[in-house]
Structure formats: structure tokens, C-alpha cells
Amino acid sequence: MSYDIQSVTSNSSTLGAQSTSGSTKLDMNEFLTLFTTQLQHQDPNNPLESYELAAQLAQFSTVEMLTALNENMEQVESYLLSVNNSMMVQMLGKEITGESSTLQLKEGEATKAGYKLDADADVKVSIYDEEGQLVRTMAMGAQEAGDYEVAWDGCDDSGTKLKDGFYQFEVEAIDANGNSVETLSTVTGTCASVHMENGLVYLILDSADGVPLTPSSVIEVTQSGLTA
């Protein structure tokens, strides 16, 4: 367990640097040595008041407890992360629906996508390529509130097949009064792999390089026709 010298006391910074051979950290024994050395070298004509001594000891005690708490929290976080990772591995092979507006076009086939309307509206779906260029506009017409599928054939507005890659789709819904209607964009696919990066877990759909979903975006998990 270690502590920042400046967090313990500013009066002892020079002695602390000497006692730790250039280190800016000290443990409990080193602090006590530093503290007693400070008492030995204090000005007899201007000694530290008792409240000053108590304040230094209380400050050190607080730092010690906070450091221990931080270490315990790190251990808990590491444990929860390992449990979460183990649970995510169980998603392999299951069909997952999650909140996302990312599509993958692979061998001419697009990721299964959909959207949910909160109210009746006239709907338009726009698809953009990786450069943000609009490549396809699909007028879905007047629709009632509910769930709908985005049936994209992988072509642009001229009917030309687009290259494989990732695309974004945007759902615009306008009600009879000209007001925007809330929508929820989703993608669905089979969990082909679980990717872990920088402490984060991603569920990859349909292939090892497919659309990634975070666990928090998952709406539904299905296996053998059953919803889990």
C-alpha cells in the first residue's frame, strides 16, 4: 500500500524525498519514520500544535482507508468483468436483436434490420455509405405504430449493386401533423463471436467481422424459437 507524500503533508516534502530515495510514495512505516523525524527537527521555539499533529495523522489515516477502498473496488470490478465476459460467451450461436443503425453488406446480402414506430407516421428510410454519402432512399409510406423490417437489397437508387462494407440507415417518421415520431432502429443476427477489447465486450453478428453490438444495446435473445 503506498501514498502520495504531498497528500499526507506539505511540511514534510523534503524529508519524504530523502527518506524514499527520490520516490514520491511511502508506506505506513515510512510515514511514521518521516513523522517522528519531523517532530525531532521541529523548531523548539515554534513547535507543532497538537491539532496540527492530529490533522496530519488523520489525513494519513484517511488516505490509507481510501487507498484500501480503491484496491478493493478494483478487485470487485475485475471479478465482475470476468463474470460478464463468461456470460457473454453463452451468447454464441444465439439470435440477437439489438439497438443499432449499422448494416453490413456482405456478398450482396445486408444485415437484417428493422425499426419500431411509436405512432402512426409516413416513413422514409435512408442508407448511407462509410463516407456518409446517401446511396439509397426507400419510401415506406404511411404505417401504423409497430415493428417493421428494413428490406434492403444492397442496391443504390439506380439499382446498381453496392460494394461490401458497412452502411448506416436512418429512419425518418412524420405524423399527420408534420411532427417527428420517435423510432427505434435495430439489427438482428446470429452471434458469431464475442470480441473483448479494452475491457469492453462486443457481440459480433453473423460473421467474425460482422456488425458489433454492446451487451447494453441487446433487446432480445432467441434460440430454437424461444425468447430468453
C-alpha positions in Angstrom: 0.0 0.0 0.0 1.5 3.4 -0.9 0.7 7.1 -0.6 1.5 10.4 -2.2 3.7 12.4 0.1 2.1 15.7 -0.9 -1.3 14.2 0.0 -0.1 13.5 3.6 1.7 16.7 4.5 3.3 19.6 2.7 5.5 20.3 5.7 7.4 17.0 5.2 8.0 17.0 1.4 11.8 17.5 1.6 12.3 14.9 4.3 10.0 12.5 2.4 12.0 12.7 -0.7 15.2 12.0 1.2 13.7 9.0 3.1 12.4 7.3 0.0 15.4 7.9 -2.2 13.6 10.0 -4.8 10.3 8.2 -4.6 7.1 10.1 -4.2 5.4 7.2 -2.4 5.7 6.0 1.2 4.1 3.2 3.2 2.9 3.3 6.8 6.3 2.6 8.4 8.0 5.2 6.2 5.3 7.7 7.1 5.8 7.0 10.8 9.6 7.4 10.4 9.0 10.6 8.5 6.6 11.8 11.1 8.9 11.2 14.0 11.8 12.8 12.1 9.6 15.8 11.6 9.0 16.0 15.3 12.7 15.7 16.1 13.6 18.5 13.8 10.8 21.0 14.6 11.7 24.4 15.8 11.7 24.3 19.7 10.6 27.9 19.7 7.7 27.2 17.3 6.7 23.5 17.8 3.7 22.0 16.0 0.5 22.4 17.8 -1.3 19.3 18.9 -4.1 19.9 16.5 -1.6 20.1 13.6 -0.2 16.7 14.6 -3.7 15.2 14.9 -4.6 16.7 11.5 -1.5 15.0 9.8 -2.3 11.7 11.4 -6.0 11.9 10.4 -5.1 12.9 6.9 -2.7 9.9 6.6 -5.4 7.6 8.0 -7.9 8.9 5.5 -5.5 8.4 2.6 -4.8 4.8 3.8 -8.5 3.9 4.0 -9.3 5.4 0.6 -6.4 3.6 -0.9 -7.5 0.3 0.6 -11.1 1.0 -0.7 -9.8 1.8 -4.2 -7.8 -1.5 -4.3 -10.9 -3.5 -3.1 -13.1 -1.8 -5.7 -10.6 -2.7 -8.4 -10.7 -6.3 -7.3 -14.5 -6.3 -7.4 -14.5 -4.6 -10.9 -12.1 -7.3 -12.2 -14.3 -10.1 -10.8 -17.5 -8.6 -12.3 -15.8 -8.1 -15.6 -14.7 -11.8 -15.7 -18.3 -12.9 -14.8 -19.7 -10.6 -17.5 -17.3 -12.0 -20.1 -18.3 -15.5 -19.2 -22.0 -14.7 -19.6 -21.4 -13.1 -23.0 -19.7 -16.2 -24.3 -23.0 -18.0 -23.7 -24.5 -15.8 -26.4 -22.6 -17.6 -29.2 -24.9 -19.2 -31.7 -28.0 -17.4 -30.5 -30.0 -14.9 -32.5 -29.7 -11.4 -31.1 -31.6 -8.2 -31.7 -30.0 -5.0 -30.6 -30.4 -1.3 -30.9 -28.2 -0.2 -33.8 -28.3 1.6 -37.1 -25.3 -0.2 -38.6 -25.7 -2.5 -41.5 -23.1 -4.8 -43.1 -23.4 -5.7 -46.8 -21.6 -9.0 -47.5 -21.7 -10.9 -50.7 -24.7 -8.8 -51.7 -26.7 -9.7 -48.5 -27.5 -7.0 -46.0 -27.8 -7.4 -42.2 -31.4 -8.0 -41.1 -32.6 -4.6 -39.8 -35.8 -3.1 -38.6 -37.4 -0.2 -36.7 -40.2 0.5 -34.3 -42.7 3.3 -34.6 -44.2 4.9 -31.5 -47.1 6.3 -33.5 -48.7 6.3 -37.0 -46.5 8.1 -39.5 -45.2 8.4 -43.0 -41.8 6.7 -43.1 -38.7 7.1 -45.2 -35.5 5.0 -44.8 -32.2 6.5 -45.9 -29.0 4.4 -46.3 -25.5 6.0 -46.2 -22.1 4.5 -47.1 -19.0 4.6 -45.0 -18.2 8.1 -46.3 -21.6 9.4 -45.2 -22.9 9.7 -48.8 -26.6 8.9 -49.3 -26.8 5.9 -51.5 -30.4 4.7 -51.2 -33.8 6.3 -50.2 -36.7 4.0 -49.6 -40.2 5.5 -49.2 -42.0 3.1 -46.8 -45.3 5.1 -47.0 -47.9 5.5 -44.3 -47.5 3.0 -41.5 -49.3 2.3 -38.2 -47.4 2.2 -34.9 -45.5 -1.1 -34.6 -42.4 -3.0 -35.7 -41.2 -3.1 -39.3 -38.4 -4.6 -41.3 -35.9 -2.7 -43.5 -35.8 -4.9 -46.6 -32.7 -3.5 -48.4 -31.5 -5.4 -51.5 -28.0 -3.9 -51.3 -28.5 -1.6 -54.3 -28.4 2.1 -54.7 -31.2 4.3 -56.1 -30.2 3.4 -59.7 -30.4 -0.3 -59.0 -26.6 -0.9 -59.0 -25.2 -3.4 -56.5 -23.1 -1.7 -53.9 -19.7 -3.0 -52.7 -19.4 -5.0 -49.5 -18.9 -3.0 -46.4 -20.6 -1.2 -43.5 -23.5 1.2 -44.0 -25.8 3.3 -41.8 -29.5 3.5 -42.1 -31.7 6.4 -40.8 -35.4 6.2 -40.3 -37.5 9.4 -40.7 -41.1 9.3 -39.5 -43.5 12.2 -39.8 -47.1 12.1 -38.4 -50.2 13.7 -40.0 -49.4 17.0 -38.2 -45.9 17.2 -39.6 -44.3 16.3 -36.3 -41.4 13.8 -36.0 -42.3 10.4 -34.5 -39.8 8.6 -32.3 -38.3 5.4 -33.8 -36.0 2.7 -32.6 -33.6 1.2 -35.1 -32.5 -2.4 -34.6 -30.4 -5.1 -36.3 -30.7 -8.8 -35.9 -28.3 -11.7 -36.5 -26.6 -14.8 -35.1 -23.8 -14.1 -32.6 -20.8 -15.5 -34.4 -18.1 -14.3 -32.0 -17.5 -12.4 -28.8 -14.8 -9.7 -29.0 -13.2 -8.2 -25.9 -11.2 -5.0 -26.3 -10.0 -2.5 -23.6 -12.3 -4.1 -21.0 -15.4 -3.8 -23.3 -17.3 -6.8 -24.8 -18.8 -6.8 -28.3 -21.2 -9.4 -29.7 -20.4 -9.8 -33.4 -23.3 -10.7 -35.7 -23.3 -13.3 -38.5 -19.5 -13.5 -39.0 -16.3 -12.8 -37.2 -16.1 -9.4 -38.9 -19.8 -8.6 -38.7 -21.8 -5.8 -37.0 -20.8 -5.3 -33.4 -23.3 -4.9 -30.6 -22.6 -3.9 -27.0 -24.4 -6.0 -24.3 -26.3 -2.9 -23.1 -27.8 -2.5 -26.6 -29.3 -6.0 -26.7 -33.1 -6.1 -26.8 -33.9 -9.7 -27.4 -32.0 -13.1 -27.4 -33.6 -16.1 -29.2 -32.6 -19.7 -29.5 -34.6 -22.5 -31.1 -37.6 -20.3 -31.4 -37.6 -19.4 -27.7 -37.1 -15.9 -26.3 -34.6 -15.9 -23.4 
